[in-house]
Amino acid sequence: MKPDPDRSIETLIRLAGEREAPSAAATQRARVAAEESWRRMLDTAVRRPRWRMRLAYAAALGLVAFAAWFWTQHQATPPATVVARVAGLEGIVTLRQGDADRVVTLEEDVLSGTTLSTDGGRVAAAYADALSLRLDRHTRLRFDGHDHVTLLQGALYVDSGGLAAGPPLVISTPAGEVRHVGTQFQVRVSGDETSIRVREGRVALRRGDDGSRLVAAGDELEVRGDAERWRHGLASFGEEWEWATSVATTIAIEARPLSEFLGWIAREHGWQIHYADDRLQQRMPDIRLHGSLDGLATDAMLERVSLVTGIPLLTKDGVLWVGGRVP
């Protein structure tokens, strides 16, 4: 007969007797260790979400800051607006907007923030509905706004039409800011040298905190760094000015008086008008013209008007002689 396993185990336990209970100090140490372990577990469980929340909060703040910066930059750059219109072209002229260049066409609008480059051509732009801006060859002009341009290189001719109360215009150059006072003048920039030559009226050059220089008709001011060179008593006509006439908008003569044509062409070339006698001068508003002068050079214009009216028109040394022989 096999022995009962359960009885054998019971007999062994009875023979071993009762286990000795742990001391009070050992029980207390075990309780403290268990409590510390439990607190560490709770602290870890609480801190992990807080760390993640802080990271998410920091990321959100970063996004808000970026959005605010982007909005500020967007608001600081106003949208491009029409500031000028191409009124005359000679050769190929390009317009840069952003990083793209393209060839301009006659009557095309010019937007703020764009740059006209002439290279081997020339261009005239009607600016602010009153000013004529003309760019010589190898010129770059940036249109900053409705009253501000920057001449980066080359030559710029400005004609306000003789209106002393014309719209304001500021031309930024390496020498400072040029402001016109109802006039005809040209500004040239070559490297760090800036020159201003006035045909009619006056021009103010503001040189930072160094005050303004007033350049009057017949004067030229050249500035390079701190050095200034003045010339006075210069002619209002001649080769220095003729380039600007090549892209001038030709006057429409149909049904207009001869006096208007004479005034226009004399102003464009810086000429004085001399009449053969007072009676002829008094007849000028009554003599009407017909036809067109588009596409004609200056000499051809004078010849055609002379044939139409029967009045001789000749030029010499900056004088337009009307109705008589040149002395």
DODOZA-540877 format. One line per 8 residues: their letters; for each residue z, x, y of N, C-alpha, C. Coordinates in nm, 3 decimals, padded with zeros to 5 digits. Layout:
BEGIN
A> Z X Y Z X Y Z X Y | ...
***
This chain:
BEGIN
MKPDPDRS> 00.000 00.084 -00.119 00.000 00.000 00.000 00.000 00.089 00.125 | -00.103 00.062 00.222 -00.119 00.146 00.341 -00.013 00.112 00.444 | 00.040 00.212 00.516 00.140 00.187 00.619 00.079 00.113 00.736 | 00.161 00.033 00.809 00.116 -00.044 00.927 00.115 00.049 01.050 | -00.007 00.072 01.114 -00.014 00.165 01.229 00.072 00.120 01.346 | 00.078 -00.011 01.376 00.158 -00.058 01.490 00.305 -00.025 01.472 | 00.356 -00.040 01.349 00.497 -00.010 01.325 00.524 00.138 01.344 | 00.429 00.223 01.305 00.447 00.369 01.319 00.460 00.407 01.466
IETLIRLA> 00.374 00.349 01.554 00.379 00.380 01.698 00.510 00.332 01.757 | 00.553 00.211 01.715 00.680 00.157 01.766 00.795 00.246 01.727 | 00.792 00.300 01.603 00.901 00.387 01.556 00.905 00.514 01.638 | 00.785 00.572 01.670 00.779 00.696 01.749 00.836 00.675 01.889 | 00.804 00.564 01.956 00.854 00.536 02.090 01.005 00.523 02.090 | 01.058 00.455 01.983 01.202 00.436 01.976 01.274 00.569 01.960 | 01.214 00.655 01.877 01.275 00.786 01.853 01.272 00.874 01.980 | 01.162 00.858 02.066 01.151 00.941 02.188 01.255 00.903 02.292
GEREAPSA> 01.297 00.781 02.295 01.399 00.738 02.390 01.338 00.707 02.527 | 01.420 00.671 02.628 01.375 00.635 02.763 01.333 00.759 02.844 | 01.217 00.743 02.928 01.170 00.852 03.017 01.263 00.865 03.137 | 01.274 00.986 03.182 01.363 01.012 03.296 01.295 00.962 03.423 | 01.361 00.880 03.505 01.306 00.824 03.630 01.299 00.934 03.736 | 01.191 00.932 03.831 01.181 01.034 03.937 01.296 01.018 04.036 | 01.324 01.131 04.104 01.433 01.127 04.200 01.390 01.050 04.324 | 01.490 01.013 04.405 01.463 00.939 04.529 01.378 01.022 04.624
AATQRARV> 01.403 01.156 04.634 01.325 01.242 04.725 01.180 01.249 04.684 | 01.157 01.258 04.548 01.019 01.266 04.501 00.947 01.136 04.528 | 01.016 01.025 04.508 00.954 00.895 04.537 00.916 00.883 04.684 | 01.002 00.931 04.777 00.975 00.924 04.920 00.853 01.010 04.958 | 00.846 01.134 04.897 00.731 01.221 04.927 00.601 01.158 04.882 | 00.601 01.093 04.768 00.480 01.028 04.717 00.439 00.914 04.809 | 00.539 00.838 04.858 00.509 00.726 04.947 00.448 00.775 05.079 | 00.503 00.885 05.138 00.451 00.941 05.265 00.310 00.993 05.247
AAEESWRR> 00.284 01.062 05.133 00.151 01.116 05.108 00.049 01.004 05.094 | 00.087 00.898 05.027 -00.003 00.785 05.009 -00.033 00.717 05.142 | 00.071 00.704 05.227 00.052 00.639 05.357 -00.040 00.723 05.448 | -00.020 00.859 05.448 -00.106 00.945 05.530 -00.251 00.939 05.484 | -00.270 00.936 05.352 -00.406 00.926 05.299 -00.470 00.793 05.341 | -00.393 00.688 05.339 -00.444 00.555 05.379 -00.482 00.552 05.526 | -00.397 00.613 05.614 -00.425 00.615 05.757 -00.553 00.697 05.788 | -00.567 00.815 05.716 -00.688 00.895 05.738 -00.813 00.815 05.702
MLDTAVRR> -00.802 00.738 05.595 -00.916 00.657 05.553 -00.951 00.553 05.660 | -00.850 00.487 05.716 -00.873 00.388 05.821 -00.930 00.452 05.947 | -00.875 00.570 05.984 -00.920 00.637 06.105 -01.066 00.678 06.093 | -01.104 00.727 05.976 -01.245 00.765 05.954 -01.336 00.645 05.961 | -01.289 00.536 05.903 -01.370 00.414 05.903 -01.389 00.360 06.045 | -01.288 00.380 06.133 -01.298 00.329 06.270 -01.382 00.423 06.357 | -01.360 00.557 06.339 -01.427 00.652 06.425 -01.577 00.658 06.403 | -01.623 00.640 06.284 -01.766 00.651 06.257 -01.847 00.549 06.335
PRWRMRLA> -01.811 00.422 06.337 -01.885 00.327 06.420 -01.877 00.359 06.568 | -01.759 00.407 06.617 -01.748 00.441 06.758 -01.844 00.554 06.795 | -01.858 00.653 06.711 -01.949 00.764 06.737 -02.093 00.715 06.744 | -02.122 00.626 06.651 -02.258 00.572 06.653 -02.280 00.485 06.777 | -02.179 00.411 06.818 -02.191 00.329 06.938 -02.210 00.416 07.062 | -02.134 00.528 07.068 -02.150 00.617 07.182 -02.292 00.675 07.187 | -02.344 00.713 07.071 -02.480 00.767 07.066 -02.582 00.663 07.111 | -02.567 00.540 07.063 -02.658 00.433 07.103 -02.646 00.403 07.252
YAAALGLV> -02.523 00.409 07.303 -02.501 00.384 07.445 -02.568 00.492 07.531 | -02.553 00.618 07.486 -02.617 00.728 07.559 -02.768 00.714 07.557 | -02.824 00.674 07.442 -02.968 00.656 07.433 -03.015 00.544 07.526 | -02.936 00.436 07.532 -02.972 00.324 07.620 -02.970 00.368 07.766 | -02.867 00.446 07.804 -02.861 00.496 07.941 -02.982 00.584 07.973 | -03.023 00.666 07.875 -03.140 00.750 07.895 -03.265 00.668 07.919 | -03.281 00.561 07.842 -03.397 00.475 07.861 -03.395 00.408 07.998 | -03.277 00.365 08.041 -03.265 00.303 08.172 -03.300 00.402 08.282
AFAAWFWT> -03.250 00.527 08.269 -03.279 00.629 08.369 -03.428 00.659 08.375 | -03.492 00.670 08.257 -03.637 00.697 08.254 -03.714 00.582 08.317 | -03.673 00.459 08.286 -03.743 00.344 08.342 -03.729 00.342 08.494 | -03.609 00.378 08.544 -03.588 00.381 08.689 -03.674 00.488 08.754 | -03.681 00.607 08.690 -03.765 00.715 08.744 -03.911 00.675 08.745 | -03.958 00.616 08.635 -04.098 00.575 08.626 -04.130 00.472 08.733 | -04.041 00.378 08.754 -04.064 00.274 08.855 -04.067 00.334 08.995 | -03.975 00.430 09.020 -03.973 00.495 09.150 -04.103 00.569 09.176
QHQATPPA> -04.150 00.643 09.076 -04.276 00.716 09.092 -04.391 00.621 09.114 | -04.390 00.512 09.041 -04.498 00.414 09.054 -04.496 00.351 09.194 | -04.376 00.321 09.242 -04.365 00.260 09.375 -04.397 00.361 09.484 | -04.367 00.493 09.461 -04.390 00.594 09.564 -04.539 00.622 09.583 | -04.620 00.593 09.482 -04.765 00.615 09.493 -04.833 00.482 09.519 | -04.871 00.457 09.645 -04.932 00.328 09.675 -05.068 00.316 09.610 | -05.113 00.195 09.584 -05.246 00.177 09.525 -05.355 00.225 09.619 | -05.465 00.273 09.561 -05.576 00.323 09.641 -05.640 00.208 09.720
TVVARVAG> -05.673 00.236 09.846 -05.737 00.136 09.932 -05.859 00.198 09.997 | -05.950 00.114 10.043 -06.071 00.161 10.110 -06.035 00.213 10.248 | -06.070 00.339 10.277 -06.037 00.399 10.406 -06.162 00.442 10.484 | -06.276 00.451 10.417 -06.398 00.495 10.485 -06.520 00.445 10.408 | -06.636 00.467 10.469 -06.763 00.426 10.407 -06.867 00.533 10.435 | -06.945 00.567 10.332 -07.050 00.669 10.347 -07.161 00.612 10.436 | -07.183 00.675 10.552 -07.279 00.625 10.650 -07.404 00.710 10.661 | -07.398 00.835 10.614 -07.514 00.923 10.620 -07.505 01.029 10.512
LEGIVTLR> -07.621 01.064 10.452 -07.624 01.161 10.343 -07.740 01.257 10.361 | -07.713 01.382 10.327 -07.818 01.484 10.321 -07.789 01.571 10.200 | -07.876 01.566 10.099 -07.852 01.641 09.977 -07.752 01.570 09.887 | -07.696 01.645 09.792 -07.604 01.590 09.693 -07.459 01.613 09.737 | -07.383 01.505 09.737 -07.241 01.509 09.773 -07.163 01.442 09.661 | -07.050 01.499 09.624 -06.970 01.443 09.515 -06.836 01.391 09.567 | -06.783 01.297 09.491 -06.654 01.237 09.522 -06.563 01.255 09.402 | -06.446 01.313 09.424 -06.350 01.334 09.315 -06.238 01.231 09.326
QGDADRVV> -06.217 01.159 09.216 -06.107 01.064 09.205 -06.032 01.095 09.078 | -05.907 01.142 09.092 -05.834 01.190 08.975 -05.895 01.320 08.928 | -05.936 01.324 08.802 -05.998 01.443 08.745 -06.148 01.427 08.727 | -06.205 01.318 08.778 -06.346 01.289 08.757 -06.425 01.308 08.886 | -06.545 01.368 08.875 -06.637 01.385 08.987 -06.762 01.301 08.963 | -06.816 01.246 09.072 -06.941 01.172 09.062 -07.016 01.183 09.194 | -07.147 01.163 09.187 -07.232 01.172 09.305 -07.218 01.044 09.387 | -07.202 01.059 09.518 -07.184 00.942 09.605 -07.320 00.890 09.649
TLEEDVLS> -07.321 00.765 09.691 -07.441 00.700 09.740 -07.418 00.644 09.879 | -07.526 00.617 09.951 -07.516 00.563 10.086 -07.448 00.426 10.084 | -07.365 00.400 10.182 -07.290 00.274 10.197 -07.176 00.260 10.096 | -07.147 00.363 10.023 -07.038 00.356 09.923 -06.902 00.363 09.992 | -06.806 00.289 09.939 -06.669 00.293 09.990 -06.598 00.419 09.943 | -06.512 00.471 10.030 -06.430 00.588 09.998 -06.284 00.542 09.994 | -06.216 00.570 09.883 -06.079 00.524 09.863 -05.979 00.632 09.903 | -05.859 00.590 09.937 -05.752 00.685 09.964 -05.720 00.764 09.837
GTTLSTDG> -05.688 00.891 09.857 -05.657 00.978 09.744 -05.778 01.049 09.686 | -05.898 01.019 09.736 -06.020 01.083 09.685 -06.059 01.200 09.775 | -06.146 01.287 09.721 -06.190 01.405 09.794 -06.342 01.413 09.795 | -06.401 01.425 09.914 -06.546 01.444 09.928 -06.576 01.593 09.927 | -06.676 01.634 09.848 -06.719 01.773 09.841 -06.869 01.778 09.865 | -06.911 01.861 09.960 -07.053 01.860 09.998 -07.135 01.967 09.927 | -07.075 02.080 09.893 -07.151 02.193 09.835 -07.271 02.223 09.925 | -07.394 02.197 09.877 -07.512 02.227 09.959 -07.560 02.112 10.043
GRVAAAYA> -07.489 02.000 10.042 -07.531 01.883 10.118 -07.444 01.860 10.240 | -07.465 01.747 10.304 -07.384 01.704 10.418 -07.362 01.553 10.406 | -07.257 01.504 10.470 -07.228 01.361 10.462 -07.157 01.316 10.589 | -07.183 01.191 10.627 -07.113 01.127 10.738 -07.039 01.006 10.683 | -06.916 00.986 10.730 -06.835 00.872 10.684 -06.784 00.795 10.805 | -06.801 00.663 10.800 -06.741 00.577 10.903 -06.596 00.556 10.865 | -06.505 00.596 10.953 -06.363 00.598 10.921 -06.288 00.505 11.016 | -06.206 00.418 10.959 -06.123 00.325 11.038 -06.207 00.239 11.132
DALSLRLD> -06.332 00.211 11.092 -06.422 00.123 11.167 -06.453 00.172 11.308 | -06.420 00.297 11.340 -06.444 00.344 11.476 -06.482 00.491 11.482 | -06.428 00.572 11.393 -06.452 00.716 11.396 -06.568 00.754 11.305 | -06.643 00.855 11.347 -06.747 00.913 11.263 -06.699 01.050 11.218 | -06.681 01.068 11.086 -06.642 01.197 11.030 -06.763 01.255 10.958 | -06.799 01.378 10.994 -06.916 01.441 10.933 -06.877 01.575 10.872 | -06.921 01.595 10.749 -06.884 01.714 10.674 -07.005 01.806 10.661 | -06.986 01.932 10.699 -07.091 02.032 10.686 -07.102 02.077 10.540
RHTRLRFD> -07.197 02.164 10.513 -07.213 02.216 10.378 -07.088 02.292 10.335 | -07.061 02.292 10.204 -06.948 02.366 10.145 -06.814 02.324 10.206 | -06.796 02.193 10.214 -06.674 02.137 10.273 -06.606 02.045 10.173 | -06.473 02.048 10.174 -06.394 01.956 10.093 -06.291 01.886 10.184 | -06.298 01.753 10.185 -06.209 01.674 10.269 -06.141 01.568 10.183 | -06.005 01.568 10.186 -05.929 01.468 10.111 -05.886 01.356 10.204 | -05.908 01.232 10.159 -05.870 01.114 10.237 -05.732 01.068 10.191 | -05.631 01.101 10.270 -05.493 01.071 10.232 -05.451 00.928 10.264
GHDHVTLL> -05.513 00.866 10.365 -05.476 00.730 10.403 -05.561 00.682 10.518 | -05.518 00.573 10.581 -05.596 00.512 10.689 -05.591 00.592 10.820 | -05.500 00.688 10.831 -05.492 00.766 10.954 -05.467 00.914 10.926 | -05.497 00.958 10.803 -05.462 01.095 10.766 -05.564 01.150 10.667 | -05.619 01.269 10.699 -05.707 01.341 10.606 -05.661 01.486 10.601 | -05.703 01.558 10.497 -05.670 01.699 10.483 -05.800 01.778 10.465 | -05.825 01.871 10.555 -05.943 01.956 10.545 -05.906 02.076 10.459 | -05.956 02.076 10.337 -05.923 02.182 10.241 -06.011 02.304 10.261
QGALYVDS> -06.136 02.280 10.302 -06.230 02.391 10.318 -06.351 02.342 10.396 | -06.412 02.432 10.475 -06.536 02.399 10.542 -06.517 02.344 10.682 | -06.617 02.265 10.727 -06.619 02.216 10.866 -06.625 02.064 10.871 | -06.546 02.009 10.962 -06.540 01.864 10.984 -06.565 01.837 11.132 | -06.661 01.746 11.158 -06.691 01.702 11.294 -06.640 01.560 11.312 | -06.575 01.535 11.425 -06.517 01.404 11.453 -06.572 01.352 11.584 | -06.617 01.226 11.581 -06.666 01.160 11.703 -06.601 01.023 11.710 | -06.524 01.001 11.817 -06.456 00.873 11.834 -06.540 00.773 11.909
GGLAAGPP> -06.664 00.810 11.944 -06.750 00.719 12.017 -06.720 00.712 12.164 | -06.641 00.807 12.213 -06.608 00.807 12.355 -06.497 00.713 12.391 | -06.430 00.655 12.292 -06.321 00.561 12.320 -06.190 00.636 12.329 | -06.132 00.639 12.447 -06.005 00.711 12.465 -05.892 00.646 12.387 | -05.907 00.516 12.359 -05.801 00.444 12.286 -05.842 00.421 12.141 | -05.916 00.514 12.083 -05.960 00.501 11.945 -05.843 00.507 11.848 | -05.868 00.475 11.721 -05.760 00.476 11.622 -05.706 00.616 11.601 | -05.579 00.629 11.568 -05.520 00.763 11.548 -05.577 00.830 11.423
LVISTPAG> -05.583 00.961 11.427 -05.627 01.038 11.311 -05.553 01.170 11.310 | -05.494 01.202 11.196 -05.426 01.330 11.177 -05.505 01.409 11.073 | -05.540 01.533 11.108 -05.612 01.621 11.016 -05.519 01.737 10.981 | -05.480 01.744 10.855 -05.394 01.854 10.811 -05.479 01.977 10.783 | -05.435 02.092 10.836 -05.503 02.220 10.816 -05.398 02.327 10.789 | -05.439 02.447 10.746 -05.340 02.554 10.728 -05.267 02.590 10.855 | -05.328 02.562 10.973 -05.265 02.596 11.100 -05.169 02.489 11.150 | -05.175 02.369 11.093 -05.092 02.259 11.139 -05.170 02.129 11.142
EVRHVGTQ> -05.119 02.031 11.214 -05.180 01.899 11.222 -05.261 01.885 11.350 | -05.387 01.843 11.334 -05.478 01.823 11.447 -05.484 01.674 11.478 | -05.464 01.639 11.605 -05.470 01.499 11.649 -05.569 01.489 11.765 | -05.659 01.390 11.758 -05.760 01.376 11.861 -05.711 01.286 11.974 | -05.776 01.304 12.091 -05.747 01.219 12.206 -05.882 01.170 12.260 | -05.946 01.077 12.188 -06.073 01.018 12.229 -06.178 01.122 12.260 | -06.242 01.180 12.158 -06.318 01.301 12.182 -06.423 01.329 12.076 | -06.497 01.439 12.097 -06.584 01.498 11.997 -06.536 01.641 11.974
FQVRVSGD> -06.516 01.676 11.849 -06.470 01.811 11.820 -06.501 01.844 11.674 | -06.486 01.971 11.639 -06.500 02.011 11.500 -06.387 02.107 11.463 | -06.349 02.097 11.336 -06.244 02.183 11.280 -06.304 02.256 11.161 | -06.278 02.386 11.155 -06.325 02.466 11.042 -06.206 02.533 10.973 | -06.211 02.533 10.839 -06.107 02.599 10.759 -06.176 02.695 10.663 | -06.136 02.822 10.670 -06.187 02.923 10.578 -06.069 03.008 10.534 | -06.023 02.986 10.411 -05.904 03.056 10.365 -05.783 03.015 10.447 | -05.716 03.115 10.508 -05.598 03.085 10.591 -05.632 03.078 10.740
ETSIRVRE> -05.763 03.077 10.772 -05.803 03.069 10.912 -05.851 02.930 10.947 | -05.804 02.880 11.060 -05.843 02.748 11.112 -05.895 02.763 11.253 | -06.011 02.702 11.281 -06.064 02.705 11.418 -06.092 02.562 11.464 | -06.064 02.538 11.592 -06.085 02.406 11.655 -06.171 02.427 11.778 | -06.282 02.354 11.784 -06.372 02.364 11.899 -06.399 02.224 11.952 | -06.380 02.206 12.083 -06.388 02.073 12.143 -06.514 02.064 12.229 | -06.591 01.958 12.204 -06.710 01.931 12.285 -06.678 01.840 12.402 | -06.596 01.740 12.377 -06.561 01.641 12.480 -06.419 01.593 12.457
GRVALRRG> -06.344 01.571 12.565 -06.207 01.521 12.552 -06.108 01.632 12.523 | -06.005 01.600 12.444 -05.900 01.696 12.412 -05.852 01.677 12.268 | -05.792 01.784 12.216 -05.735 01.783 12.081 -05.599 01.851 12.087 | -05.502 01.795 12.016 -05.368 01.856 12.009 -05.347 01.914 11.870 | -05.305 02.039 11.865 -05.269 02.105 11.739 -05.119 02.125 11.736 | -05.053 02.061 11.641 -04.907 02.074 11.627 -04.878 02.175 11.518 | -04.806 02.282 11.555 -04.777 02.392 11.463 -04.631 02.390 11.420 | -04.596 02.292 11.336 -04.459 02.283 11.286 -04.360 02.269 11.399
DDGSRLVA> -04.258 02.356 11.398 -04.154 02.352 11.503 -04.192 02.436 11.624 | -04.315 02.491 11.624 -04.356 02.580 11.730 -04.426 02.506 11.844 | -04.418 02.374 11.845 -04.477 02.297 11.952 -04.625 02.272 11.932 | -04.690 02.216 12.036 -04.831 02.178 12.028 -04.916 02.267 12.116 | -05.043 02.282 12.076 -05.144 02.350 12.158 -05.248 02.246 12.197 | -05.284 02.239 12.323 -05.383 02.143 12.371 -05.515 02.216 12.391 | -05.618 02.171 12.316 -05.750 02.231 12.324 -05.841 02.133 12.397 | -05.897 02.177 12.510 -05.979 02.090 12.595 -06.127 02.117 12.574
AGDELEVR> -06.212 02.033 12.635 -06.357 02.047 12.623 -06.401 02.187 12.667 | -06.487 02.249 12.586 -06.534 02.383 12.614 -06.446 02.492 12.559 | -06.331 02.455 12.498 -06.238 02.553 12.442 -06.253 02.563 12.291 | -06.215 02.680 12.241 -06.205 02.701 12.097 -06.078 02.780 12.069 | -06.002 02.733 11.970 -05.879 02.800 11.928 -05.892 02.839 11.782 | -05.873 02.968 11.754 -05.873 03.018 11.617 -05.731 03.061 11.581 | -05.685 03.017 11.465 -05.548 03.046 11.422 -05.550 03.107 11.283 | -05.482 03.219 11.269 -05.462 03.281 11.138 -05.319 03.330 11.131
GDAERWRH> -05.240 03.262 11.049 -05.098 03.296 11.045 -05.034 03.269 11.179 | -04.968 03.368 11.235 -04.905 03.354 11.366 -04.998 03.395 11.480 | -05.114 03.450 11.445 -05.207 03.499 11.548 -05.296 03.387 11.599 | -05.317 03.384 11.732 -05.402 03.284 11.795 -05.506 03.355 11.884 | -05.629 03.302 11.881 -05.735 03.358 11.965 -05.806 03.244 12.036 | -05.811 03.252 12.169 -05.871 03.147 12.251 -06.005 03.193 12.307 | -06.097 03.095 12.320 -06.222 03.116 12.395 -06.244 02.995 12.485 | -06.295 03.018 12.605 -06.312 02.911 12.702 -06.454 02.909 12.756
GLASFGEE> -06.492 02.795 12.815 -06.621 02.783 12.879 -06.739 02.781 12.784 | -06.721 02.730 12.662 -06.828 02.727 12.562 -06.919 02.607 12.585 | -07.045 02.621 12.548 -07.144 02.514 12.568 -07.117 02.396 12.475 | -07.155 02.279 12.520 -07.138 02.157 12.440 -07.260 02.128 12.354 | -07.359 02.214 12.357 -07.481 02.195 12.279 -07.513 02.326 12.207 | -07.615 02.319 12.122 -07.659 02.441 12.054 -07.635 02.436 11.905 | -07.664 02.549 11.841 -07.663 02.558 11.695 -07.527 02.525 11.635 | -07.419 02.558 11.705 -07.284 02.533 11.653 -07.259 02.384 11.630
WEWATSVA> -07.334 02.298 11.701 -07.312 02.154 11.692 -07.423 02.080 11.619 | -07.540 02.139 11.609 -07.657 02.066 11.559 -07.643 02.019 11.415 | -07.566 02.089 11.333 -07.552 02.048 11.194 -07.498 01.905 11.183 | -07.408 01.868 11.275 -07.346 01.736 11.268 -07.446 01.625 11.300 | -07.548 01.656 11.379 -07.648 01.557 11.415 -07.737 01.520 11.297 | -07.752 01.611 11.201 -07.844 01.587 11.089 -07.804 01.470 11.002 | -07.675 01.431 11.005 -07.631 01.316 10.924 -07.581 01.202 11.011 | -07.616 01.205 11.139 -07.574 01.097 11.230 -07.646 00.967 11.195
TTIAIEAR> -07.581 00.857 11.214 -07.643 00.727 11.195 -07.737 00.698 11.311 | -07.865 00.680 11.280 -07.966 00.661 11.384 -07.949 00.525 11.452 | -07.961 00.525 11.582 -07.947 00.400 11.658 -08.065 00.308 11.629 | -08.035 00.180 11.619 -08.141 00.078 11.605 -08.192 00.044 11.744 | -08.320 00.072 11.770 -08.372 00.059 11.906 -08.439 -00.075 11.934 | -08.466 -00.155 11.833 -08.539 -00.280 11.854 -08.470 -00.367 11.959 | -08.544 -00.397 12.067 -08.500 -00.483 12.177 -08.385 -00.425 12.257 | -08.353 -00.298 12.237 -08.245 -00.235 12.315 -08.302 -00.167 12.438
PLSEFLGW> -08.221 -00.157 12.544 -08.270 -00.090 12.665 -08.284 00.060 12.644 | -08.374 00.120 12.716 -08.396 00.264 12.708 -08.269 00.341 12.742 | -08.188 00.288 12.832 -08.065 00.358 12.873 -07.971 00.380 12.755 | -07.965 00.285 12.661 -07.877 00.300 12.544 -07.925 00.413 12.454 | -08.057 00.418 12.433 -08.110 00.527 12.351 -08.083 00.662 12.414 | -08.107 00.673 12.544 -08.084 00.800 12.613 -07.937 00.841 12.606 | -07.848 00.746 12.625 -07.705 00.776 12.618 -07.665 00.822 12.478 | -07.721 00.755 12.375 -07.687 00.791 12.236 -07.736 00.930 12.200
IAREHGWQ> -07.863 00.959 12.228 -07.918 01.088 12.185 -07.859 01.204 12.266 | -07.827 01.179 12.393 -07.764 01.284 12.474 -07.624 01.314 12.423 | -07.551 01.211 12.381 -07.416 01.233 12.328 -07.420 01.307 12.195 | -07.514 01.270 12.110 -07.524 01.335 11.979 -07.550 01.485 11.992 | -07.624 01.525 12.094 -07.660 01.667 12.108 -07.582 01.740 12.216 | -07.495 01.668 12.286 -07.416 01.733 12.390 -07.498 01.766 12.513 | -07.603 01.688 12.540 -07.690 01.713 12.654 -07.641 01.641 12.780 | -07.684 01.691 12.893 -07.674 01.621 13.020 -07.809 01.551 13.047
IHYADDRL> -07.805 01.437 13.116 -07.929 01.363 13.147 -07.966 01.384 13.293 | -08.091 01.419 13.318 -08.139 01.437 13.454 -08.262 01.348 13.474 | -08.254 01.257 13.572 -08.365 01.166 13.601 -08.452 01.222 13.713 | -08.580 01.189 13.704 -08.674 01.238 13.804 -08.640 01.185 13.943 | -08.593 01.061 13.952 -08.552 01.004 14.081 -08.457 00.887 14.056 | -08.393 00.838 14.160 -08.295 00.731 14.148 -08.360 00.599 14.107 | -08.482 00.573 14.156 -08.550 00.449 14.121 -08.572 00.440 13.970 | -08.611 00.551 13.909 -08.633 00.551 13.764 -08.501 00.526 13.690
QQRMPDIR> -08.396 00.586 13.735 -08.266 00.566 13.670 -08.223 00.420 13.678 | -08.250 00.353 13.788 -08.213 00.212 13.803 -08.294 00.121 13.713 | -08.415 00.166 13.673 -08.500 00.084 13.587 -08.461 00.092 13.440 | -08.382 00.191 13.400 -08.352 00.215 13.259 -08.301 00.093 13.183 | -08.206 00.014 13.236 -08.155 -00.102 13.160 -08.261 -00.210 13.139 | -08.368 -00.210 13.218 -08.469 -00.315 13.207 -08.583 -00.278 13.113 | -08.591 -00.153 13.075 -08.699 -00.109 12.986 -08.652 -00.124 12.841 | -08.717 -00.213 12.767 -08.677 -00.243 12.629 -08.763 -00.166 12.529
LHGSLDGL> -08.699 -00.129 12.418 -08.766 -00.051 12.313 -08.800 -00.140 12.194 | -08.895 -00.095 12.113 -08.934 -00.167 11.992 -08.964 -00.067 11.881 | -08.950 -00.114 11.757 -08.979 -00.028 11.642 -08.852 00.030 11.581 | -08.868 00.143 11.514 -08.756 00.208 11.445 -08.771 00.359 11.453 | -08.657 00.426 11.453 -08.654 00.573 11.457 -08.601 00.632 11.327 | -08.580 00.549 11.226 -08.522 00.596 11.100 -08.609 00.705 11.037 | -08.543 00.810 10.991 -08.612 00.918 10.921 -08.678 01.020 11.011 | -08.665 01.006 11.142 -08.730 01.098 11.235 -08.634 01.206 11.283
ATDAMLER> -08.686 01.326 11.301 -08.609 01.433 11.362 -08.599 01.408 11.512 | -08.514 01.484 11.579 -08.489 01.462 11.722 -08.616 01.470 11.806 | -08.694 01.573 11.787 -08.817 01.588 11.866 -08.912 01.470 11.844 | -08.919 01.423 11.719 -09.007 01.311 11.689 -08.955 01.182 11.753 | -08.824 01.166 11.760 -08.768 01.049 11.827 -08.806 01.047 11.975 | -08.788 01.160 12.040 -08.820 01.167 12.182 -08.969 01.141 12.206 | -09.052 01.192 12.119 -09.197 01.172 12.134 -09.234 01.026 12.118 | -09.175 00.960 12.017 -09.209 00.819 11.995 -09.163 00.732 12.111
VSLVTGIP> -09.040 00.750 12.157 -08.989 00.669 12.269 -09.071 00.696 12.395 | -09.112 00.819 12.414 -09.193 00.852 12.530 -09.328 00.782 12.525 | -09.389 00.774 12.406 -09.517 00.705 12.391 -09.502 00.555 12.414 | -09.392 00.497 12.366 -09.370 00.353 12.379 -09.347 00.314 12.524 | -09.272 00.396 12.597 -09.234 00.361 12.735 -09.325 00.423 12.840 | -09.398 00.526 12.803 -09.480 00.595 12.901 -09.401 00.686 12.991 | -09.274 00.714 12.956 -09.188 00.800 13.038 -09.168 00.933 12.965 | -09.203 01.043 13.025 -09.185 01.174 12.961 -09.037 01.204 12.934
LLTKDGVL> -09.010 01.259 12.814 -08.874 01.297 12.775 -08.879 01.440 12.720 | -08.815 01.532 12.790 -08.819 01.673 12.752 -08.678 01.731 12.758 | -08.656 01.836 12.681 -08.523 01.900 12.680 -08.536 02.049 12.705 | -08.433 02.102 12.773 -08.425 02.246 12.794 -08.283 02.283 12.835 | -08.227 02.383 12.765 -08.095 02.438 12.798 -07.987 02.331 12.811 | -07.986 02.237 12.720 -07.881 02.136 12.719 -07.900 02.024 12.817 | -08.021 02.008 12.873 -08.050 01.900 12.968 -08.167 01.819 12.915 | -08.151 01.685 12.917 -08.261 01.594 12.883 -08.324 01.547 13.014
WVGGRVP> -08.449 01.588 13.034 -08.520 01.555 13.157 -08.600 01.426 13.134 | -08.574 01.326 13.218 -08.635 01.195 13.204 -08.730 01.169 13.322 | -08.860 01.150 13.286 -08.956 01.109 13.387 -09.012 01.219 13.474 | -08.998 01.340 13.434 -09.053 01.448 13.516 -09.066 01.576 13.437 | -09.132 01.673 13.498 -09.151 01.801 13.433 -09.022 01.884 13.437 | -09.007 01.968 13.334 -08.892 02.057 13.330 -08.917 02.171 13.427 | -08.825 02.198 13.521 -08.846 02.305 13.620 -08.841 02.443 13.553
***
